[in-house]
Amino acid sequence: MRHHHPDQFRQDPTRYHQQEEYMKTINAAYRWALNNPPAPRQPMTARSASPNVCPEHHQSSDRLCRRCRQPICPKCPGFRQSLCTRHYPAVRRRKTRGRALREWAPLIAGIVALKSFNVPGVAIALAVGAYLALLGLRLLVTRHWLGCLALLLLPYSLVLAGVWSLLESLRDWGRAAHLQ
């Protein structure tokens, strides 16, 4: 409040009077706050600790949906993502659709590009195998399944994991389409 004090503006009489009026309003608000303290908080009891109840499972909840602020409980499918049963399917559909497009689009674009340059079929098959191997390696690394490679031959397991990843993305897209 010192920087609002009128004594700092003694050289400018108009500014001095403006700050003097402003300081009066500050002091009036301070006096009002002292005379009207906030009401004391009610102590939380066991019953009032979690007033929110999940409408789906009728359990008390301390987490809310990040979109609509509806209470959600651990039994809700979108609990880990903080989404209610109304918003979770849409997010899941968008996520699975994105995964399928990220995995299939480069494969299809690569095949079309190689065909347009009249690349022999053997070279296209090798390129597809290399793409599937990279896709499979990504799947095995993200799921921490690299121990499976010790049991299988490396190139075949990577290609099979890549094929698995492509099929899994299509399966998830189909399942997410039926949610609702």
Phi, psi and omega in degrees: 000348183296325182286349175264353185294135184295336181297341179283351182240038181295330183287333182249103185297324181291318179293325179299314181291324176298313181292328177295317178294319179296321179293327177296319179293323178296316180294322178295318178295323179294316179297320179297318180295324177291324181279340182235075180291155179293151180294141179295145179288146176283136177295141181282130176259175181297326181284324183268004182294325180225085183287346181279136179234130178295124182289338181281315188247357177056042175245150177292148186217146176247005180245143180243153175297135183286350179259310186249358177065023176280140179297140176229150181243171180299342178280345180291140183296332181261022184300317183294331179264004183057050179232140179281175183292343177279323185267336184299314181300321181294318179294320180294318177299314181297322180292315181289324176296318178297320179296315180298318180292323178294329182272321184275326184300312179297325180295311181293318179296321179295317179296316180297318180295316180294323177294322181292335177266013178056043177282139180299154183299327180295318179294323177295318179297320177294321179295319178296318177298319178295318178297316179296324178295318178295318178296319178294320177298318178298318179296315181294324180289316182292331180263004179059043180254021182296340177296335177294334182293335180293332181274338184244163173287134188305306185297319182292321181293324179293316179295317178296321177294324176295317177297319178300317180297317178297315181292324179295321179295320177292320179298315179295323178296317178295320178293319181293331179292332181272352174289145174153000000 
